[in-house]
Amino acid sequence: LLNINVGGKLFQIAYSVAARYPITRLGKLALYTDPMKKLQLCDDYSVQKNEYFFDRDPSIFHYIFHFYRSGVLWIMDEMCPSNFVEEIEYWGIHLKYSQRCCRILFEEKQDELSEYLKIQKELEAELEPLDSAEHFEGKFLGRFRKAIWNLIENPYSSVPAKIIAVMSSFFVLISIVGMTLSTVEEMKHKTGKVWMEQLEMICAIFFTSEYLMRLISSSSFKKFLRAAFNAVDLVAILPFYIQILFENLDQGDAMYHDELDKVESVSKLGKVLKLIKLMRIFRILKLARHSTGLRAFGFTMRQCYQQVCCLLLFIAMGVFTFSALMHSVEHDVPGTNFTSIPYAWWWAAVSLSTVGYGDTVPDTVLGRMVAFGCISFGIILNGMPISILYNKFSDYYAKLKAHETSN
């Protein structure tokens, strides 16, 4: 008998049984005649007891021991997949010796664990800052840049850092409110425009200062430009300077927008400026830097992009199908709005989303039956992924909050 001591528990296996599997560790131990080669296979050897010692998990070795006796590798659900794979690789036993049903369940569990670990790693990377305090050691103005980095990137480092984080969110909200008020008719007179311009200038100066502080405190310029949040910060400040550039190019001495409007009426500058001003709405994305909920939402969309794309594909199929059916049964009705399939797309999209504005409705019985089918399909379609997305969002949000608290 081959005396095997695994983690303090003794097992005995016949040499002939272990030799059936010559590529395994115990098979080699039974077949080798050179004592030095045998010692390389185990952790220790007792001459008095003629016992080979292995510093491994004895609870898992029970299944290895059962494999040598029966030829079948059993896998229990409560086992950790990573630990079990590590153990059987050590003993030189392949997973193919297990039953097919056990192997399928085990591989599914492995995939779930791998996906879970991948998401955990990405969640930690989501909260991990672009740089760390250690990156500034031994670099040019390292202490000064480290102080700026703590001030702008680590709101929990000091009271001024918290104040700057609150001010950043405050200026984003003020900027969005100012952009909204600038479209109100009462604010379009000269005094209102001057106030809005001054407010926009103050917000732009703050955002520019914030961006430059982040740029100065970055340890890698390329990494800084690739970061998503820094791209959002750049988009937040560019419209202001592009607008000034366009205005100066077109009319260098213009002091008020009422003079600029005269030029806009005969040129395309007005449309360009409106498009540039509209880009300021992206400033609201800056709130994601300090909002766990927005980060969790963005992370959910990235993780569930396949489900979202699949949902959009189903919606497109439904729109094309039901718009074609509605046109085929309603196009002969006098005064109908379903004069063509493209005209029926809006009705199909509204009905599939179960909003139902009622601006376009079928008149025939067949048309109402098609409408009922479209609405029913929309209810089923919208109900399927919502629960999945919400559950994942709640899970990611809780994990992000837990990581923030632990840090």
C-alpha positions in Angstrom: 0.0 0.0 0.0 1.0 3.6 -0.7 0.7 5.6 2.6 -0.4 9.1 1.8 -0.6 11.8 4.5 -2.6 14.8 3.3 -2.8 17.7 5.7 -2.5 15.3 8.7 -5.0 12.7 7.5 -3.8 9.3 6.4 -4.9 7.6 3.2 -3.8 4.2 1.8 -3.9 3.4 -1.9 -2.7 0.2 -3.5 0.3 0.7 -5.8 -1.6 -1.1 -8.6 -4.6 1.2 -8.3 -2.5 4.4 -8.4 -0.5 3.0 -11.3 -3.6 2.9 -13.5 -3.3 6.7 -14.0 0.5 7.1 -14.7 0.3 10.8 -15.6 -1.2 11.8 -12.2 1.0 12.7 -9.2 0.2 9.5 -7.2 0.5 7.4 -10.4 4.1 8.7 -10.8 4.8 8.1 -7.1 3.7 4.5 -7.5 5.7 3.9 -10.7 8.9 5.7 -10.0 11.8 3.6 -8.6 14.2 6.4 -8.0 13.8 7.8 -4.4 15.0 11.3 -5.4 12.2 11.6 -8.0 9.7 10.4 -5.5 10.8 13.1 -3.0 10.3 15.7 -5.7 6.6 14.7 -5.9 5.8 15.2 -2.2 6.5 17.8 0.5 8.1 15.4 3.0 8.7 11.7 3.6 8.8 9.7 6.9 11.2 6.7 6.7 9.9 5.1 9.9 6.3 5.2 8.8 7.0 4.9 5.0 4.6 7.8 4.6 4.5 10.5 2.0 3.3 13.9 3.3 1.5 16.4 1.2 0.6 19.9 2.6 -2.7 20.1 0.7 -6.4 20.3 1.6 -7.5 16.9 3.0 -11.2 17.7 2.5 -10.8 17.9 -1.3 -8.4 15.0 -1.3 -11.3 12.8 -0.2 -12.7 13.3 -3.8 -9.3 12.6 -5.3 -9.0 9.4 -3.2 -12.5 8.4 -4.3 -11.4 8.9 -7.9 -8.6 6.4 -7.6 -10.9 3.8 -6.2 -13.9 4.3 -8.5 -12.4 6.0 -11.6 -15.0 8.8 -11.3 -14.3 12.4 -10.1 -17.2 13.7 -8.1 -17.8 17.4 -7.7 -19.9 18.9 -4.9 -21.8 22.2 -5.3 -20.4 23.7 -2.1 -16.8 23.6 -3.3 -15.0 26.8 -4.5 -14.4 26.3 -8.2 -11.0 28.0 -8.2 -9.7 26.0 -5.2 -11.0 22.7 -6.6 -9.3 23.4 -10.0 -6.1 24.3 -8.3 -6.1 21.1 -6.2 -6.9 18.7 -9.1 -4.2 20.4 -11.2 -1.7 19.7 -8.4 -2.7 16.1 -8.3 -2.6 15.8 -12.1 -6.2 14.8 -12.5 -8.2 16.2 -15.5 -11.7 17.4 -15.2 -12.8 15.1 -18.0 -12.8 12.2 -15.4 -15.9 13.7 -13.8 -19.5 13.0 -14.9 -20.9 15.1 -17.7 -23.7 16.5 -15.5 -21.3 17.5 -12.7 -18.9 19.0 -15.3 -21.5 21.2 -16.9 -22.7 22.6 -13.6 -19.1 23.1 -12.4 -18.2 25.0 -15.6 -21.3 27.2 -15.2 -20.3 27.9 -11.7 -16.7 28.7 -12.9 -18.1 31.2 -15.5 -20.3 32.9 -12.9 -17.4 33.3 -10.6 -15.2 34.6 -13.3 -17.8 37.1 -14.3 -18.3 38.1 -10.7 -14.6 38.7 -10.2 -14.4 40.6 -13.5 -17.2 42.9 -12.4 -15.7 43.4 -9.0 -12.4 44.4 -10.6 -14.1 46.9 -13.0 -16.1 48.4 -10.1 -12.9 48.9 -8.1 -11.3 50.5 -11.2 -14.4 52.7 -11.5 -13.7 54.3 -8.1 -9.9 54.1 -8.4 -8.5 57.6 -9.1 -6.5 58.2 -12.2 -3.4 58.8 -10.1 -2.3 58.0 -6.6 -0.3 59.9 -4.0 2.7 57.6 -4.6 3.0 58.7 -8.3 4.3 62.1 -7.4 7.3 60.9 -5.4 10.6 62.0 -7.0 8.9 63.9 -9.8 9.2 67.6 -10.7 7.3 69.7 -8.1 6.0 66.4 -6.7 4.9 67.8 -3.3 3.1 70.7 -4.9 1.4 68.5 -7.5 0.4 66.0 -4.8 -1.2 68.8 -2.8 -3.2 69.9 -5.8 -4.2 66.3 -6.6 -5.5 65.8 -3.1 -7.4 69.1 -3.3 -9.1 68.4 -6.6 -9.3 64.6 -6.7 -9.6 63.4 -3.1 -12.6 65.3 -1.5 -12.1 63.3 1.8 -8.5 64.5 2.3 -9.3 67.9 3.7 -12.1 70.5 4.3 -11.0 72.7 1.3 -11.1 69.6 -0.9 -14.7 68.9 0.2 -15.6 72.6 -0.5 -14.1 72.4 -4.0 -16.1 69.2 -4.7 -19.3 70.9 -3.5 -18.5 74.0 -5.5 -17.9 71.9 -8.7 -21.4 70.4 -8.5 -22.9 73.9 -7.6 -21.3 75.6 -10.6 -22.6 72.8 -12.9 -26.2 73.3 -11.6 -25.8 77.1 -11.9 -24.5 76.8 -15.4 -27.4 74.6 -16.5 -29.9 76.9 -14.8 -28.3 79.9 -16.6 -28.5 78.1 -20.0 -32.1 77.4 -19.4 -33.0 80.9 -18.3 -31.2 82.3 -21.4 -34.0 80.8 -23.6 -36.8 82.6 -21.7 -38.2 85.5 -23.7 -38.0 88.0 -20.7 -34.3 87.3 -20.4 -33.5 88.1 -24.0 -33.3 91.9 -23.5 -30.0 93.6 -23.1 -29.8 93.6 -19.3 -30.7 89.9 -19.1 -28.1 89.0 -21.8 -25.4 90.8 -19.9 -26.3 88.9 -16.7 -26.3 85.6 -18.5 -22.9 86.4 -20.2 -21.4 87.3 -16.8 -22.7 84.1 -15.2 -21.4 82.0 -18.1 -18.0 83.7 -17.9 -17.8 82.9 -14.1 -18.7 79.3 -14.6 -16.3 78.9 -17.5 -13.4 80.4 -15.5 -14.2 78.0 -12.6 -14.4 74.9 -15.0 -11.2 76.0 -16.8 -9.3 76.4 -13.5 -10.5 73.0 -12.3 -9.4 71.4 -15.6 -6.0 73.0 -15.5 -5.5 71.9 -11.9 -6.3 68.3 -12.9 -3.9 68.6 -15.8 -1.1 69.9 -13.7 -1.6 67.3 -11.0 -1.7 64.4 -13.5 1.3 62.1 -13.6 0.7 61.0 -17.2 -0.5 63.4 -19.9 -1.7 60.6 -22.2 -3.6 58.8 -19.5 -5.2 62.1 -18.5 -6.5 62.7 -22.1 -7.8 59.1 -22.3 -9.9 59.5 -19.1 -13.6 59.8 -19.8 -14.3 62.3 -17.0 -11.5 64.6 -18.3 -13.0 64.5 -21.7 -16.3 65.6 -20.2 -14.6 68.4 -18.4 -13.0 69.5 -21.7 -16.4 69.4 -23.5 -17.8 71.5 -20.6 -15.4 74.4 -21.2 -14.8 74.3 -25.0 -18.2 75.9 -26.1 -17.4 79.1 -24.2 -14.1 79.7 -25.9 -15.3 78.5 -29.3 -18.2 81.0 -29.0 -15.8 83.8 -28.2 -13.6 82.8 -31.2 -16.5 82.8 -33.6 -17.8 86.1 -32.4 -14.4 87.8 -32.6 -13.8 86.3 -36.1 -17.1 87.7 -37.4 -17.2 91.0 -35.6 -14.2 91.9 -33.5 -15.6 95.0 -31.9 -19.1 93.6 -31.1 -19.9 94.2 -27.4 -23.5 92.9 -27.2 -25.4 90.1 -28.8 -28.0 92.4 -30.3 -25.2 93.6 -32.7 -24.2 90.1 -33.4 -27.8 89.1 -34.2 -27.7 91.4 -37.2 -24.8 89.5 -38.6 -26.4 86.1 -37.8 -29.5 87.0 -39.9 -27.4 87.1 -43.1 -24.9 84.3 -42.3 -24.7 80.8 -41.0 -22.9 81.9 -37.8 -26.1 81.9 -35.8 -26.7 78.2 -36.4 -23.1 77.3 -35.5 -23.3 79.4 -32.3 -26.6 77.7 -31.3 -25.1 74.3 -31.8 -22.0 75.3 -29.8 -24.2 76.7 -27.0 -26.2 73.5 -27.0 -23.0 71.6 -26.2 -23.1 73.2 -22.7 -25.8 70.7 -21.8 -23.1 68.1 -21.5 -21.9 69.9 -18.4 -24.5 68.0 -16.4 -22.3 64.9 -17.0 -19.7 66.5 -14.7 -22.0 65.5 -11.8 -21.1 61.9 -12.4 -17.7 62.6 -11.0 -19.3 63.1 -7.5 -22.5 61.0 -8.0 -22.4 57.3 -7.2 -25.8 56.9 -8.8 -24.8 58.3 -12.1 -21.6 56.1 -12.1 -23.7 53.1 -11.3 -26.1 53.9 -14.2 -23.2 54.3 -16.6 -21.6 51.1 -15.4 -24.9 49.3 -15.8 -25.2 50.5 -19.4 -21.7 49.3 -20.2 -22.2 45.9 -18.7 -25.7 45.4 -20.2 -25.0 46.9 -23.6 -25.8 43.5 -25.3 -29.3 43.4 -23.7 -29.9 47.0 -24.5 -28.9 46.6 -28.1 -31.1 43.4 -28.3 -34.0 45.5 -26.9 -33.5 48.2 -29.5 -33.4 45.5 -32.2 -36.7 44.1 -31.1 -38.2 47.6 -30.9 -37.0 48.3 -34.5 -38.5 45.0 -35.7 -41.8 45.7 -34.0 -41.9 49.2 -35.5 -41.3 48.0 -39.0 -43.7 45.0 -38.7 -46.7 46.8 -37.1 -46.3 49.9 -39.3 -46.5 47.7 -42.4 -49.5 45.9 -41.0 -51.3 49.1 -40.1 -50.6 50.7 -43.5 -51.9 47.6 -45.3 -55.3 47.7 -43.5 -55.7 51.5 -43.2 -54.3 53.0 -46.4 -57.7 52.9 -48.2 -59.6 54.7 -45.5 -60.5 58.3 -46.6 -58.5 60.9 -44.6 -56.2 58.4 -43.0 -52.8 59.4 -41.6 -51.3 56.0 -42.5 -50.6 57.0 -46.1 -47.3 55.1 -46.2 -45.2 52.8 -44.0 -42.8 55.6 -43.0 -45.7 57.7 -41.8 -46.9 54.8 -39.6 -43.5 54.5 -37.9 -44.3 57.2 -35.4 -47.6 55.6 -34.4 -45.8 52.2 -34.1 -43.0 53.6 -32.0 -45.4 55.4 -29.6 -47.7 52.4 -29.3 -44.8 50.0 -28.6 -43.5 52.3 -25.8 -47.1 52.2 -24.4 -47.2 56.0 -24.3 -50.1 56.3 -26.8 -50.4 60.0 -27.6 -53.6 59.5 -29.6 -52.5 61.9 -32.3 -52.8 59.1 -34.9 -55.4 56.3 -34.4 -56.8 53.5 -36.7 -60.4 53.7 -37.9 -61.1 50.2 -39.0 -61.7 47.1 -36.9 -58.7 45.4 -38.4 -56.6 48.4 -37.7 -57.7 48.4 -34.0 -56.8 44.7 -33.8 -53.3 45.5 -35.2 -53.0 48.3 -32.7 -54.0 46.0 -29.8 -51.3 43.5 -31.0 -48.7 46.3 -31.2 -49.5 47.5 -27.6 -49.5 44.0 -26.2 -46.2 43.3 -27.8 -44.8 46.5 -26.4 -45.9 45.6 -22.9 -44.2 42.2 -23.1 -41.1 43.6 -24.7 -40.6 46.5 -22.2 -41.3 44.2 -19.2 -38.6 41.7 -20.0 -35.3 43.7 -19.6 -36.4 46.3 -17.1 -36.2 44.0 -14.1 -32.8 42.7 -15.2 -31.4 46.2 -15.7 -32.9 47.4 -12.4 -31.5 44.5 -10.4 -28.1 45.0 -11.9 -28.2 48.7 -11.3 -29.2 48.2 -7.6 -26.4 45.6 -7.2 -23.7 47.8 -8.8 -24.9 50.9 -6.9 -24.7 49.0 -3.5 -21.2 47.7 -4.4 -20.0 51.1 -5.4 -21.3 52.6 -2.2 -19.6 49.8 -0.2 -16.3 50.4 -2.0 -16.6 54.2 -1.3 -17.3 53.5 2.4 -14.4 51.1 2.7 -12.0 53.5 1.1 
